[in-house]
Amino acid sequence: MNLEQLGLFGVFLAGLIPWMEEAAVIAGILFGLDPVWTVFFAVLGNAITIVVFAYGASAIRNWIMRKREKKGKEPESPRLAKALKAFDKYGIFGLALLGPALIGTQFAALGAVAAGVKPLKASIVVTAGMVVWIIAFAWVLVVLGFALR
């Protein structure tokens, strides 16, 4: 394994960590890794955890709702109803575009699923939003010539 492959593996691993996908792309490009491969591996790592968070949130949401119904309560708690109002204001696309900067992509996917979006749709839309952010960071770095090659 050469140094560039090791660096790309590091970018992939950093992409698995919430809030690190943008930092991984910036660091990878600054240290001279190929921008296209850097973006690819950061997206791949982050997309894996987005899917895990989305499907995990779906299972937890269903479990909580069943538990509340068994107790004779409304399936959705008052706090969830309040969160849904904020979600209704911006929608999944707003969450997908603002999520990477505000709460992290994984938590944006989790929030979308908690608000009732299907896990697959949440995963796809939040991943697309993350891709927009990562490509923007990479493009700025490449255009400005920031690389330690």
Backbone as CSV, one residue per row, in Angstrom:
resi,resn,N_x,N_y,N_z,CA_x,CA_y,CA_z,C_x,C_y,C_z
1,MET,0.864,-1.182,0.000,0.000,0.000,0.000,0.904,1.236,0.000
2,ASN,0.725,2.103,-0.995,1.561,3.296,-1.046,0.970,4.421,-0.186
3,LEU,1.679,5.509,-0.110,1.287,6.610,0.771,-0.044,7.239,0.360
4,GLU,-0.291,7.370,-0.952,-1.561,7.954,-1.396,-2.733,7.045,-1.048
5,GLN,-2.565,5.743,-1.235,-3.629,4.815,-0.870,-3.909,4.859,0.626
6,LEU,-2.870,4.962,1.407,-3.038,5.072,2.852,-3.769,6.358,3.213
7,GLY,-3.429,7.443,2.534,-4.117,8.717,2.762,-5.590,8.645,2.390
8,LEU,-5.897,7.995,1.275,-7.291,7.848,0.857,-8.062,6.957,1.829
9,PHE,-7.398,5.938,2.369,-8.037,5.103,3.385,-8.332,5.937,4.635
10,GLY,-7.424,6.839,4.979,-7.652,7.748,6.104,-8.824,8.678,5.851
11,VAL,-8.948,9.157,4.625,-10.087,10.003,4.251,-11.379,9.211,4.390
12,PHE,-11.373,7.966,3.940,-12.544,7.102,4.078,-12.911,6.925,5.553
13,LEU,-11.926,6.616,6.389,-12.188,6.428,7.817,-12.699,7.716,8.464
14,ALA,-12.126,8.837,8.099,-12.585,10.121,8.648,-14.003,10.420,8.179
15,GLY,-14.343,10.000,6.973,-15.695,10.199,6.465,-16.742,9.434,7.254
16,LEU,-16.324,8.376,7.940,-17.245,7.599,8.768,-17.649,8.346,10.041
17,ILE,-16.874,9.335,10.424,-17.082,10.045,11.690,-17.959,11.273,11.447
18,PRO,-19.005,11.451,12.276,-19.855,12.642,12.108,-19.032,13.941,12.125
19,TRP,-19.373,14.835,11.239,-18.781,16.153,11.046,-17.364,16.137,10.477
20,MET,-16.854,14.992,10.118,-15.476,14.938,9.650,-15.331,14.857,8.130
21,GLU,-16.437,14.662,7.414,-16.308,14.462,5.970,-15.708,15.677,5.266
22,GLU,-16.127,16.871,5.644,-15.567,18.068,5.008,-14.108,18.247,5.393
23,ALA,-13.803,18.025,6.671,-12.422,18.149,7.146,-11.525,17.129,6.459
24,ALA,-12.039,15.934,6.222,-11.257,14.899,5.551,-10.919,15.319,4.125
25,VAL,-11.878,15.914,3.436,-11.633,16.369,2.060,-10.612,17.503,2.061
26,ILE,-10.790,18.449,2.954,-9.858,19.578,3.026,-8.448,19.072,3.325
27,ALA,-8.315,18.220,4.337,-6.990,17.700,4.702,-6.396,16.878,3.567
28,GLY,-7.207,16.021,2.953,-6.701,15.194,1.865,-6.170,16.011,0.703
29,ILE,-6.908,17.024,0.314,-6.466,17.867,-0.805,-5.254,18.698,-0.406
30,LEU,-5.268,19.242,0.809,-4.118,20.027,1.265,-2.842,19.191,1.320
31,PHE,-2.968,17.912,1.622,-1.798,17.037,1.675,-1.468,16.387,0.342
32,GLY,-2.121,16.829,-0.723,-1.734,16.429,-2.058,-2.420,15.206,-2.619
33,LEU,-3.462,14.718,-1.971,-4.192,13.583,-2.531,-5.015,14.045,-3.735
34,ASP,-5.269,13.143,-4.648,-6.071,13.454,-5.821,-7.460,13.918,-5.370
35,PRO,-7.899,15.108,-5.793,-9.194,15.632,-5.333,-10.388,14.751,-5.661
36,VAL,-10.408,14.137,-6.833,-11.545,13.301,-7.220,-11.633,12.075,-6.312
37,TRP,-10.500,11.400,-6.109,-10.499,10.218,-5.239,-10.757,10.607,-3.786
38,THR,-10.265,11.755,-3.385,-10.502,12.227,-2.012,-11.990,12.434,-1.783
39,VAL,-12.650,13.091,-2.709,-14.097,13.305,-2.605,-14.821,11.963,-2.619
40,PHE,-14.430,11.076,-3.516,-15.079,9.770,-3.618,-15.015,9.006,-2.294
41,PHE,-13.834,8.910,-1.701,-13.700,8.121,-0.473,-14.336,8.801,0.732
42,ALA,-14.335,10.115,0.778,-15.035,10.811,1.866,-16.543,10.601,1.751
43,VAL,-17.060,10.680,0.537,-18.492,10.454,0.305,-18.853,9.008,0.642
44,LEU,-18.042,8.069,0.209,-18.312,6.660,0.480,-18.375,6.386,1.985
45,GLY,-17.382,6.862,2.711,-17.367,6.659,4.162,-18.558,7.303,4.837
46,ASN,-18.864,8.520,4.443,-19.969,9.229,5.081,-21.312,8.635,4.708
47,ALA,-21.473,8.209,3.466,-22.741,7.622,3.028,-23.053,6.346,3.803
48,ILE,-22.030,5.571,4.114,-22.247,4.345,4.890,-22.863,4.680,6.241
49,THR,-22.313,5.679,6.928,-22.852,6.007,8.253,-24.198,6.709,8.162
50,ILE,-24.454,7.434,7.085,-25.771,8.045,6.907,-26.833,6.950,6.821
51,VAL,-26.556,5.908,6.042,-27.502,4.803,5.907,-27.687,4.088,7.245
52,VAL,-26.608,3.858,7.957,-26.698,3.196,9.269,-27.542,4.026,10.229
53,PHE,-27.302,5.326,10.282,-28.068,6.198,11.168,-29.539,6.240,10.765
54,ALA,-29.809,6.325,9.463,-31.199,6.409,8.999,-31.978,5.142,9.333
55,TYR,-31.419,3.996,9.018,-32.133,2.743,9.296,-32.179,2.441,10.791
56,GLY,-31.144,2.824,11.516,-31.169,2.676,12.972,-32.232,3.560,13.599
57,ALA,-32.337,4.772,13.117,-33.356,5.699,13.629,-34.753,5.187,13.330
58,SER,-34.922,4.571,12.177,-36.229,4.028,11.823,-36.632,2.921,12.791
59,ALA,-35.713,2.041,13.095,-36.003,0.948,14.029,-36.313,1.494,15.423
60,ILE,-35.548,2.471,15.858,-35.772,3.062,17.183,-37.099,3.804,17.221
61,ARG,-37.399,4.549,16.156,-38.657,5.300,16.100,-39.850,4.352,16.182
62,ASN,-39.791,3.274,15.419,-40.891,2.304,15.440,-41.040,1.659,16.817
63,TRP,-39.938,1.342,17.456,-39.959,0.739,18.784,-40.575,1.696,19.802
64,ILE,-40.160,2.968,19.755,-40.696,3.966,20.694,-42.190,4.175,20.473
65,MET,-42.597,4.258,19.221,-44.016,4.475,18.931,-44.864,3.288,19.400
66,ARG,-44.380,2.066,19.186,-45.109,0.881,19.675,-45.183,0.890,21.202
67,LYS,-44.105,1.261,21.839,-44.062,1.303,23.303,-45.045,2.340,23.843
68,ARG,-45.101,3.505,23.214,-46.035,4.559,23.648,-47.480,4.126,23.431
69,GLU,-47.751,3.462,22.302,-49.115,2.991,22.034,-49.552,1.936,23.051
70,LYS,-48.639,1.074,23.455,-48.969,0.054,24.459,-49.338,0.680,25.793
71,LYS,-48.751,1.839,26.080,-49.062,2.552,27.321,-50.327,3.393,27.188
72,GLY,-50.948,3.376,26.020,-52.171,4.134,25.798,-51.936,5.599,25.478
73,LYS,-50.710,5.942,25.115,-50.383,7.325,24.776,-50.401,7.500,23.262
74,GLU,-50.368,8.756,22.858,-50.220,9.066,21.438,-48.853,8.546,20.987
75,PRO,-48.770,8.032,19.758,-47.480,7.493,19.299,-46.358,8.538,19.271
76,GLU,-46.717,9.779,18.979,-45.699,10.824,18.904,-45.740,11.676,20.165
77,SER,-44.571,11.893,20.750,-44.482,12.698,21.962,-44.658,14.172,21.633
78,PRO,-44.958,14.998,22.633,-45.075,16.441,22.388,-43.772,17.063,21.860
79,ARG,-42.639,16.551,22.324,-41.355,17.088,21.831,-41.156,16.760,20.362
80,LEU,-41.575,15.563,19.964,-41.467,15.197,18.558,-42.388,16.073,17.718
81,ALA,-43.574,16.364,18.226,-44.506,17.237,17.496,-43.885,18.614,17.263
82,LYS,-43.161,19.110,18.268,-42.488,20.412,18.134,-41.383,20.338,17.075
83,ALA,-40.626,19.247,17.084,-39.576,19.067,16.085,-40.157,18.942,14.684
84,LEU,-41.318,18.315,14.592,-41.965,18.159,13.285,-42.383,19.498,12.696
85,LYS,-42.761,20.443,13.555,-43.108,21.783,13.064,-41.901,22.433,12.399
86,ALA,-40.738,22.312,13.028,-39.518,22.865,12.432,-39.193,22.129,11.134
87,PHE,-39.385,20.823,11.124,-39.120,20.037,9.923,-40.062,20.441,8.794
88,ASP,-41.337,20.680,9.131,-42.312,21.094,8.123,-41.924,22.418,7.485
89,LYS,-41.271,23.261,8.260,-40.883,24.576,7.752,-39.789,24.457,6.680
90,TYR,-38.816,23.588,6.895,-37.675,23.489,5.984,-37.692,22.240,5.115
91,GLY,-38.344,21.196,5.559,-38.436,19.966,4.787,-37.133,19.200,4.735
92,ILE,-37.196,18.067,4.087,-36.011,17.219,4.017,-34.911,17.852,3.178
93,PHE,-35.284,18.635,2.167,-34.260,19.238,1.317,-33.518,20.348,2.053
94,GLY,-34.232,21.104,2.867,-33.573,22.102,3.707,-32.667,21.439,4.723
95,LEU,-33.140,20.353,5.301,-32.341,19.604,6.261,-31.100,19.016,5.584
96,ALA,-31.257,18.535,4.378,-30.125,17.947,3.658,-29.068,18.988,3.316
97,LEU,-29.494,20.195,2.988,-28.522,21.240,2.639,-27.931,21.928,3.866
98,LEU,-28.729,22.098,4.919,-28.230,22.756,6.117,-27.619,21.783,7.118
99,GLY,-28.047,20.535,7.060,-27.602,19.526,8.008,-26.097,19.362,8.115
100,PRO,-25.367,19.263,6.993,-23.923,19.082,7.108,-23.238,20.211,7.882
101,ALA,-23.730,21.404,7.765,-23.107,22.536,8.457,-23.601,22.686,9.894
102,LEU,-24.866,22.370,10.138,-25.453,22.645,11.449,-25.408,21.470,12.423
103,ILE,-25.814,20.298,11.964,-25.923,19.173,12.902,-25.162,17.938,12.447
104,GLY,-24.591,17.952,11.292,-23.894,16.780,10.767,-24.832,15.940,9.922
105,THR,-24.269,15.291,8.940,-25.098,14.543,7.996,-25.798,13.355,8.637
106,GLN,-25.088,12.662,9.516,-25.689,11.492,10.147,-26.890,11.893,10.992
107,PHE,-26.751,12.984,11.725,-27.846,13.436,12.570,-28.971,14.069,11.756
108,ALA,-28.638,14.606,10.591,-29.679,15.098,9.684,-30.518,13.925,9.178
109,ALA,-29.870,12.825,8.830,-30.604,11.632,8.391,-31.453,11.089,9.527
110,LEU,-30.895,11.041,10.710,-31.628,10.579,11.885,-32.851,11.453,12.122
111,GLY,-32.671,12.767,12.054,-33.784,13.698,12.257,-34.861,13.567,11.204
112,ALA,-34.446,13.362,9.967,-35.425,13.201,8.893,-36.274,11.949,9.109
113,VAL,-35.625,10.868,9.508,-36.367,9.629,9.748,-37.274,9.782,10.965
114,ALA,-36.783,10.451,11.982,-37.619,10.694,13.163,-38.851,11.515,12.800
115,ALA,-38.716,12.350,11.779,-39.837,13.172,11.339,-40.782,12.414,10.411
116,GLY,-40.445,11.170,10.098,-41.356,10.360,9.305,-40.926,10.073,7.881
117,VAL,-39.759,10.555,7.478,-39.267,10.270,6.127,-38.749,8.828,6.102
118,LYS,-39.009,8.129,5.026,-38.530,6.759,4.887,-36.999,6.752,4.899
119,PRO,-36.384,5.744,5.516,-34.920,5.715,5.629,-34.176,5.783,4.299
120,LEU,-34.673,5.113,3.272,-33.996,5.158,1.980,-34.001,6.570,1.405
121,LYS,-35.152,7.229,1.439,-35.254,8.592,0.912,-34.374,9.538,1.729
122,ALA,-34.404,9.406,3.047,-33.569,10.256,3.900,-32.097,10.039,3.572
123,SER,-31.702,8.788,3.401,-30.301,8.473,3.085,-29.876,9.100,1.766
124,ILE,-30.715,8.968,0.756,-30.375,9.493,-0.571,-30.306,11.017,-0.558
125,VAL,-31.304,11.652,0.028,-31.351,13.115,-0.012,-30.249,13.734,0.851
126,VAL,-30.025,13.194,2.030,-28.969,13.737,2.900,-27.592,13.472,2.288
127,THR,-27.412,12.312,1.677,-26.142,12.035,1.000,-25.930,13.017,-0.149
128,ALA,-26.978,13.304,-0.903,-26.860,14.284,-1.997,-26.477,15.662,-1.461
129,GLY,-27.083,16.067,-0.350,-26.716,17.343,0.256,-25.261,17.363,0.695
130,MET,-24.804,16.259,1.266,-23.414,16.148,1.690,-22.473,16.212,0.495
131,VAL,-22.858,15.577,-0.605,-22.034,15.600,-1.816,-21.884,17.038,-2.318
132,VAL,-22.957,17.809,-2.279,-22.890,19.215,-2.698,-21.858,19.966,-1.861
133,TRP,-21.920,19.787,-0.543,-20.966,20.471,0.344,-19.529,20.031,0.067
134,ILE,-19.317,18.746,-0.032,-17.955,18.230,-0.218,-17.375,18.677,-1.553
135,ILE,-18.179,18.623,-2.602,-17.683,19.072,-3.911,-17.384,20.569,-3.876
136,ALA,-18.214,21.329,-3.186,-17.950,22.770,-3.072,-16.623,23.031,-2.370
137,PHE,-16.375,22.340,-1.259,-15.098,22.507,-0.557,-13.931,22.117,-1.454
138,ALA,-14.044,20.965,-2.113,-12.970,20.490,-2.977,-12.731,21.451,-4.139
139,TRP,-13.804,21.924,-4.743,-13.684,22.838,-5.882,-12.956,24.116,-5.475
140,VAL,-13.355,24.683,-4.330,-12.706,25.913,-3.855,-11.220,25.675,-3.625
141,LEU,-10.876,24.576,-2.991,-9.472,24.284,-2.728,-8.671,24.109,-4.021
142,VAL,-9.252,23.391,-4.970,-8.546,23.157,-6.237,-8.409,24.446,-7.032
143,VAL,-9.488,25.218,-7.115,-9.443,26.471,-7.882,-8.449,27.455,-7.266
144,LEU,-8.411,27.499,-5.959,-7.480,28.419,-5.286,-6.043,27.884,-5.242
145,GLY,-5.869,26.648,-5.671,-4.522,26.074,-5.750,-3.939,25.619,-4.425
146,PHE,-4.786,25.286,-3.459,-4.291,24.820,-2.167,-4.010,23.319,-2.220
147,ALA,-2.759,22.997,-2.341,-2.326,21.590,-2.309,-0.846,21.578,-1.986
148,LEU,-0.407,20.620,-1.213,0.987,20.559,-0.786,1.834,19.636,-1.661
149,ARG,1.486,19.479,-2.912,2.221,18.573,-3.802,3.595,19.026,-4.036
